[in-house]
Amino acid sequence: MTTGPEPVEYTTVRELRGPLVVVAGVTGVGWDEFVTITLGSGERRHAVVLEVKDDLAVVEVLENTSGMDPAALRVAFSGSPLKVPVGEGWLGRTCDGRGTPLDGGPPVFGAASAPVEGVAINPVRRQPPAEPVLTGVAAVDALTTLVRGQKLPIFSVAGLPHLQLAVQIAAQATTAGERFSVVFAGMGLTHADAFFVSDALEERSAAGELSLLLNTADDPVIERILTPRLALTVAEHLAFTGGRHVLVIMTDMTAYAEALREVSAARGEIPARRAYPGYLYSDLASLYERCGRIIDRPGSVTVLPVLTMPAGDITHPVPDLTGYITEGQIVLSPQVHAQGVYPPVDALSSLSRLMRKGAGPGRTRPDHLDVAAQLLAALARARQAGELADLAGESALSPADRHYLDMYPAFLHSFLHQARDQRLALDESLERAWQVLLTLPRSELGMLPAALLDAHLPNNSAAPESEASP
């Protein structure tokens, strides 16, 4: 971390309040300034100015306030925002949420420094997202394609393998023939989860394609708020200066929001929905909107936030506000998980609004969008058939409905399910989709062009027809 000019020191600490320090008698101090606090023992801790009013400054301590004696503190304001060195020195490194190395290596150095807070990309300078980021996961690549410059969250529930899915995507994701990197930001992880992440991503990190930032549950809460900002700052420089396509994975954004709520309560702010601060929407937007592509600049930043929905409530403030800001969602289902399927994606609740920008002719495969649309339509019909069978029994189903009911297990086990370390090429994922669709009569595949059906049916023969659907 770097600072600006020679700092001015104050010894007028009025109060310690949780992770906050209130300093009186300050002048010329601005928001987001980097602060160094020296304890009576000589130990130094770091902080950021959170609020300034009259001659009072409230600063957030990045480590913690334990052992601090207000009468013995010296507080130095740097005069500039918190900055970190940026560049390719972050690749292959594992650090905590403040950027301090955890891998036993030296501090990360860079030829330049950038403010951690950053700014959203100017809408006038935005270039529309295009071209796919392939994850090697069939449910994502075939049905909810991730596009360079997109923000596509994963909505999950406690107990589901969202962390495993995030790690698998971090290990496997790629773009065709171009420089690609991953920045993984873990927030509020248990030590077991942090070890799992670093171990599973060791190979990609050793290849110099990954930067890992790990904030554990017992780390200071302020660090949890800093972690995604640091990750995005690193990614922006790798992308827009280094010309790389960067995927930023941030998990768990619910842990981040809870840290924000804890700091808000310590500041004495008036709470909004479920005690979260009223500025939760704008705060999340300040993170998510830092992704994208910039006109006349190389590279792209794609964001994949992961969040857990308390009690599975999709109307909870964190998923609700995230849904307003982002461009779709991948939803994990406890019901699918209960059937032993990984990843347990609820395909009908999942959506990539920019999929047509990154899939189809010239980008993936000419049949990609048609196959995805037909498979989703078939799943919707299968769900209706299942609900009807539950109400009236399978004997009440038409022959066509029975075909759809039989198709659903094939979808779960032949298309959706894959090993947690299995990387599927897009062609493999789409061929899996074809195999599921071809369990249906040809008359039910009306969204697919006849030429495609002829090419995929055995010996170019017609599939068996069923009785007309009601």
N, C-alpha and C positions, 0 to 999 in steps of 0.2 A: 504494500500500500504506500502511496506517495502523498506528500503534502505540498503546500504552496510556500509562501514567504515565511520569514521568521515569525513564529507565533508570539502572541501576547498572553501572559499567564495571569490567572485570577485565583485568589484564595478565598473568595467570598461564597463558599458553598452553603446554601441555605437549607437544603433538604435532600435526603435520599428517599426515593419512593419506588420500591421494586427495582426494576432495571434502569430507573430514571434518576438523573442528578439535576437539581435546580440550582443554577448559578446566578447570583445577584450582582448588580453594578456593572453589567457588561455594556459595551458600546461597539458599534460597527460590526456586530455579529449577524450573519445571515443563515437562512435555512440550509440544511444539508452540509454545513461546514464539517470538516473532519476535525476531531478533537483528541488531544492526548491528555490523559489524566495521570498524574504522578502521585503515588501513595507516599505516606510517611516513610515507609521502608525502602523507597526508591523504585519499587515495582511500577511499571507503566502499563496502563490499560487504554483502550481506544474507544471512541464514541463518535456519534454523529448528532448534530444539532437537529432537534425535532421541531422545536417551536421557539419563537422569539416574541416577547411582548414587553414593551417599555424597556426596562433595564434587566429583565429576567430572561434567561435562556434555559430551556429544558433540553437535556442531551440524553440520548440512549447509549448505554454502555454495551459494547459489543461482546465483552466477556461476561462479567457479572459484577455486582456491587458488594459481594461478600468481603468482609474484612476491611471495608473502607471506613475511615474516621473522617467525617465532614470537616473537622477542624484542621486536619493535617493534609488535605488534598490541595494540589496545584493543578489548575485546569488551563490548558493552552489551546486557544482557537487558531487554526492554521490559516484561515482566510480563504480557503478554497474547498470545494467538495471532496468527498472521499473518492480517491482514484485508485486504480489498480493497473499494473503493467499488462499490456495486451500483446498478443502475437502467438506464433506457433510454439513458444515455450510451454504453453499450457497443454499441448498434446502429449499424451503418454504420462500425464501426471495425475496423482490422486491427492486432493486437498480437502480441508474442512470447508464449512460454509463461508469462512472469511478469507479463504485462499491460502491458509497456512498449510504447508505440505504435511501429509500423513504417510507418505511413502518413503520417508527417510532421506529424501533428496534435498537439495538446496532450495531456497526461496525461488519462486518463479520470477524471471526477469523478462523484460521486453524492451524493444527500441522506443516504444511510445507508451503513454498512459492514457486512460480514458475514465471519465466519471462513471461510477457504478450506477447511479440513478438512470442515466441514459434518457432518451426521448423517443416517443413514438415516431414512426416514419411519416413524413409529410404526405398526406393523401395525393397531392399534386405530383409527387415524385414516385408514387407507387407504380410498379409494373404488375399487371395481373398475374396471379400464380399460373404456372404451366409446367408440364412435364411431371411424371410420377416419381415418387420416392418409394421404391419397392422394399417391403419389409420381410419378405419370405414367409409371411403368414397368410394363408389362403383367404380367410374371412376378411382381412383388411385389403389385400391387393385386388381381389376379384370383385368384392361387393362395396367396399367403402374406401376407394383408392385415395391414398395420401398424396397430396400435390405439393411441389416445391413452393414455399412461401405461404403455405396454409397453416392455420391453427385448428387442430382437430383433437378434442379432448377424449379421454377414456373415462366413462362413468362406471363406477364399480360399487361394491358393497363390502364391508369388512368380512374377511374370511374367503373371499374369492382371489384367484391368482393374478391380480392386476400387476403386482410387482414383478412376478415371473414373466408376464407378457411384456411389460415395459423393458425388462432386461433383455428378453429375446429380440425385441425390435432393435434395441441399441446394439446388440451383437451382430445382427443380420442385415440391417437396412443399408441400402446402397442406391446410387444413381448410375445410370449406364455411362461408362467411359469418362467420368469427370471426377475431379477431386472432391472427396466427401469426408466429412468428419461428424462426430457425435459429441455433444456436451450433455452429460447426465447429471442432473441436480437432484439429490435425494434429501428430503426434509422430514425431520422427526422420525428417522428410522431407528429401529432397535439395533443393538450391536450385532445380533445374529443376521438381521437383514442387510446391514452395511457390509458385513463380511461376505454374505452371499453375492451382493452386487459386485463388489471388487473382485471376487474370485471368478464369477461368471464372465466378467468383462476384461479379464486379465489379458487375453490374447489380442483383443482389439486395441487395448491400451498399449501393449508392447509393440504393436505395429505402427504406433504414432498416429492413430486415427480417433482417439478418444480422450476427452478430458472429464475427470470424475470429481464432483464436489459432493461430499457426504456430510450432512448435518444429522447428528443422532439425537434421540429423544432427551438425553441428559445434557446436551449442549445448551448454551444460553439461548433464550427465546429470541433475542434480537438477531442472533446469527441466522435463525430460520427465516427471518424477513429479508436478510441480506442475500441469502443463497441464490434464489432465482435471478436476482438483479445482477449478481456477479456472473452467473452462467450466461445470461443474455449479453452482457458486456463482452465477455470472451468470444461468444459466437458472432456478434456483429463485426468484430474486427477480422476474425477468420474469414467471414463471408465477404464483406463489402470492401475490405482492403486486401485480403489474401486470395480472393476469388474462389473460395470453397463453397460447396453446398453443405450447409450445417443443419443437422437435426438436433433440436434441444428437447430433451425429455425431462419433465419436472414432476416429481412425485414425492409427497402427496400434497396437492394444493389445498386440501381441507386442513392439513396440519399447518400449512402456511397461514390460512385464514384464521385459525384458532390462535396462532401466535399474534396476529394482528389484533384480534379481539382482546387478548391479554394485555397488550401494550396500551390499547385504547382505554381499558378499564383502569390501568395504572395512571393514565393521564387525567382520569376523571371525566372523560367525555360522555355525553348523553348517548346511550345505546340505541340502536335501531332494531331491525328484525333479529330475533333470537340473540340479542345482546351483541351482535356484530356492529362495528362502527358504520355510520351512515355513508361513509365514503368507500365502502367495500367494492362497489361496482367500479368506481373510477380507479381504485387501486389495482384491481384485477386487470382492468383495461390497460393500465400503464405498463403491465407486463406483457399481456397477449399481443398488444398492438406494436410491439417492437419486432415482430417477425414480418417477413415478406421479401419482396424483391424491389430494387431501386433502379429506375431508368438510367441507362448508361453506366451502371456499376456492375461489376461481376458478382457472382455468388448469390446465395439466398439463405434465409433463415426460416426454417420450418419448426413449428412448436407443437409438441405432443404432451399436453398436461394430463396428469392422471389424478383423479380425485375420488374419494370414497363418499358415498351418500349416506349420512347417518340414518339408520333404520330403513335404508333403501328408498328414502324420500327424495324423488327427483325435483320436488318443489322447494327443497331446502335452499337457503340463500346461496350457498356456494355453487352447486350445479345449476341452479336457476339463473344466476347472474352470468355464470360462465357460458351457458347456452345462448344468452343474448349477444355475447361478444364474439364467440367463435363460429366456425363455419361447418357445423355438423357435430356429430358425436358417435363414439363407439360405445355401446352399452353392453356390459357383462351381466349375465343372467344367473341367479342362484338355481333356477329350475334346470337350465342346461348343465350347469356344473354338477348338479345332483345325479345326472345321468352318466357321469364319468367322462365328459367331453371337455377337451382343452383345445383352444381357448373357448370359454363358455360365452360366446358372443350371441347376443340377441339380434339377429340380422334384421328383423322387421322394425326394431326400435333404433337401429343404427343408420347413419346417413352421412355421406360426404357431399356437401353442397357444391364443391368445386370438382367433383369427380370428372365431369365432362370436359374440364379444362386440362386434365392430365391423362385421360384414358381414351382409347378408341383408335381409329385409323391414324397412322403416322406417329403415334405415341406409345401404345402398347400393342394391341392386336385389333384388326378390323372388327372381329366379332365380340370384343370385350363388353361393350355397353349393351348390346342386344342380349348376350348371355346373362349378364347381371340383372337386367330388367326382367327377363323371363323367369329366372330363378326366384327373384323376390316376389313376383306375381304368383308363382307356384306355391311359395311358402305361405303367402297370405291365404290362398285357397286351402292349403293343408290345415292351417290354423282353424279356419271356418269349419272344415270337415271334422276336425277333432272336437270342436265345441258342440257340433250337432250330434256326434256320436256319444258324447257325454250326456247329452240331454235325452236323446231318443233311442240310443243304442245303434250299433253298427248296421243292424238290419234295415234301418231307415235310410241308409246312405245309398246314393245312386252309384252305378259302376264307376263313373268318373271320380266321385268323391272317394271311393275306396282306393283308387289309384293314388290320389293325393295323400291319403292317410298312410299308405305304404311307402310313399316317397320320403316322408319326413325322417324316419330312422336312417334312410340312406343318406340324406343330407347331413344329419348329425355325425354319423360315423364314417362316411366315405368322403365327404367334402370338408366339414368343419374340423374334425378331430385331426390333430397332428402332434408329434412329439414336441416336448418343450425345447429341444435343441435341433429340431428339424427345419431346414431352410428349403422352402419350395420355390422353384422358379415360377414365374407368372404363367408360363405355358402349362406347367403341371397343375397349378391351381385352376386354370380355366378348363383343362381336360377333366379334372375332378367334377367341376360344375356340369360339364356336358354329360358325364356318366350318370349323374343324378337326374338330369332332365330327361335323358333317354329312357328312364324307367316309366315315363308317362307316354300315353298314346300320342301319335303325331298330331292328331286333331286338337290336342290341348296345348300345342306349342305354337300358337298363332302369332307370337311376338317375334319369332325367328324367321328370317327370310328362307324361302324354299331351297335356295342354293346352298345355304349353310346346313340345313337339315339333310339334304342329299349327300353332302360331303361327309357328314358324321354318322349317318346310319350305316350299319353293317352291309357291305356289298352294294351300297347305294340303293338298298331296297326300302320299301315303305315300312314304317313301324306299325305294329298292330293297332288297329283302330278300336275305340271303345264306343259303346252306345252314346248317342248324343247327350251332352250335359243338359241338365234341366235349365 
